[in-house]
């Protein structure tokens, strides 16, 4: 439990939302006036949204009762203070959360745990004189609490509160313009974690997450690369060929090729032609290979240098290279005809004299796989020689790509393994 939340709980008693909603609303004289329909909080920059009032039903009207008019709140009863009550009908304002209607029983994003949780209970507390939404309880305790008589239910404590500071509601559940999933919150997560959230969510929720990360084209592409094929196709089906091409152009060429191959046949060519020409050329080359061979698995993005390049220049090439960082751990050397002659790790280059030639420090006669090698041959060679990445060569021994261990693992792991191990399931 975060320190801030722990201090809040030490300073105040927790009030369960379920203990307030549908309870009697009493006037200052103790007479029943109506009942509580919902509790209103304002979502803003605060860690814990302040409660601004309640929605009360008096007769056939739903009225807004500001927090300043509420004298006391206890389980099963809300009592007003003062004599004057505005009888105007309640109308939601931008930025307002209706805790029952918008949140209770709904999916929420727990940013800290990178999980979807279900808000089985909303917890409120008085902190420094202000009622605040301090968190949610995703466990089954609230369900049990509702089934028991009120006196017994109050003995079931809230021991698993998720601090509201790490919670993000879905816009699709909260129809008010001021509420959006902040990109900055999701950007803290790894693309694989965001993909897990998308896969665990409904289509509408998943689309909302994708739209939020779409503010950063590279992050959106990274998330798409981590999605399973079913979800990739699901979200691409709602995009034009031009928009699909824009997204695929930001992805790694091998991932883009895999996705295009999975599209309906009548759409493959139009999406392929929407790619920029350099990317299109790479993707067309990859599509010419069987997808379960080294040629189909490889990425054409790697750094290969002549063997007579000095180490200091090689390190500078690494710094300037647009190749993804995970593909730059190994540098390849080649002769004047483009044939693979050696491999050198970045660590080895860093430890070598700056004036040494990389051909002198590289491992000669490197282990490589041919483009038509099948999955079993690739796995056997990578395992036997303890390779994190295997260079792929053509019939003339020219290097044309690299297969990394994560490419192989994706094929070896069973379909749906994330869900089987609870990695994308929502916490209910």
C-alpha positions, 0 to 999 in steps of 0.5 A: 500500500502506498505511503500516502494512502496508508496515512490517509487510512490511519487518519480517517475511517473508510466509507464504502460507496455501497453503504451510501448509495440507495440509503435514506437521505435525512433532513437536518431534523432527522426526517426522511426526504428521499434517498441517495442515488449516486456520489459525485467526484471531480476528476482533476490533477489531484491524487484523490478526487474530492467528493463534490456532492451527491445525486439525491432522489426526492419524489420523482426528481433527481437533485444535486446536493453539494457536499457543503450541505451534507452534515454527516455520512454513515453506513445506511444514512446521509443527513443534511445540514441547513434548511434550503435545498435547490430543487433544480434537476441534476445535470452532469458537468464536465469532469464529474465522475458518478461513482456508481454509474461510471465506476462501480463494477466496471473495468479500470486500468491499474497503471502501477500493476499494468492490469485491468481491475474490476471496481467491486467497491469504491472507497471514500474517506475524510482526509484533512476535512475533505471527502475523497475517493481514495481507492477501489477494492477489486477483491470479492470482499465487497460482494460478500459484504453486500450479501450479509446483514449490515451489522455483519457486513461492516466487520469485513474490512477493506484490506486490498485497496488499490490507491486511486492515484494509480487508477485510470477510468475508461472514457467509454464508461464516463461520458464526459469530455474532460476525461481522457486516458492521459498518454503520459500515464500509459507511456510509463508502461512497456509496450508489452504491458500495454498490449496485455491491457488491450487484449484483456479489455473489451473492443471499445476499451482496447480501442480507447487505449490504442487511441491514447498511445496513438499520440506517439506513432512509435509507441503505437507501433511497438504496442501493435507488434506485441498484440496477438494476430487476432487483435491486430486484425481487429483494430486494423479492420476499422482503419483505412488502407492509408492509415494502416500503411502509416502504422505498418511503416513505423513497425519493424519490417518483419512484423509488418510483413507478418501482419500483411500476410495475415490480412484478407487477400483482397486487402494485402496489396492495397495496404502494401502499396500504402507503405513508403517505397523503402519499407515496401521493398523490404516487406516484399522481400520478406513476404517471398519467404515461407513465414516459418523459415529463417527468411520469413522470421528474420529482420532485415535491420542490422548493422554490418561493417567492413572488417577494416573499420576501426573500433572507434568508427564502429562505435560511432556507427552504432550511436548513429544507427537507426536500427532498434537498440536490441538489434545492435548488441551484435555487429557483423563484419563483411568483405567487399562482396558483402559476404559475412566474415565475423561477429563482434559484440558491442561489449567486445568493441567497447573493451578493445583499443579504439584504433584496432580494426573490428575484423581483428577483434571479431569472431571469424567463421561465424555461425549462421543459418540459411534463409530456407532453414526451418524452425527446428534447424534455427532453434538447434543452432541457436541452442547449440551455440548459445546465440541470442541472434543468428545471422541469416545468409543467402546462397552466396553467403551474403548476410540478408537478415538476423533472427533473434531469440524473441522471434523464435520464442513467439513461434514456440510458445503456445497460442494464448499463453499469456492468458493461460498464465494470467498475464492478460486476464483482468483482476476480478 
